[in-house]
């Protein structure tokens, strides 16, 4: 028996837990539980099954992560994966007893770590990225225009022609359907920030795709494409508060403003925009406190 066998048992237990389990969530959880199992064996806790986990094991893992100066939110997320595994073997009561407060990691903020960028700031970043790799520049344009995640924008090559038809059809509502690269494989509909500009950018992306054998970034698979993407955007200065994910913040803030201008309450607007982002309307609070925090900082109570 080894850390690998414990990791396998933890993940098997986690798969039996209730709730939705998207591919990206499962992948992250698998890695997290693998690190937990390796840690326990490394420090001498040679346990073999999820059922053998005790409070001292979880406490040791939390203390180790805190000692390595990981953010509280990161530590809490890793502990949550252990709770999922425990729930899978009907030990949720025990898992809940080992609370974040008891572990010393309570109070972790879910507030967003990025801030929206202005269009002028975006253009500077886009130009710097495009100088290194034109394909990455196009990917950034699509991210901003539709509030896409990086993988969704890179894999949009499978949908670009459909998007072009949707936006070129003047009697349509101007929404596109995002299908590839989404979390959990769930498709969603969303509007662009600017229909004419979006159509122009899509057509430019199609032209690039044709010239590069069906790709926006010249790599053989999505993993290599994402590696190239992250290298280029970092070299272009998109990091920290202005890391590429900030483009979803920009998209969110603009959409919230538009909906509010149409008379929609802030709370309802957040629920609507949550669906544009692929979170579902039940995640309106998450949108308000993360992507749209700058819009909800003041006067929320008076406008909802």
URLIN-V428401 format. One record per helix or strand of 2 or more residues. SS is the DSSP state (2 for helix, 1 for strand). FROM is the first residue (numbers start at 1). LEN is the number of residues. If there is no record, write none. Layout:
BEGIN
ss = {SS/SS}
from = {FROM/FROM}
len = {LEN/LEN}
END
This chain:
BEGIN
ss = {2/2/2/2/2/2/2/2/2/2/2/1/2/1/2/2/2/2/2/2/2/2}
from = {3/23/50/55/72/92/100/119/134/150/160/175/183/188/195/222/240/246/266/281/293/300}
len = {13/20/3/13/17/6/4/14/13/9/9/4/3/4/17/14/3/16/12/9/4/4}
END
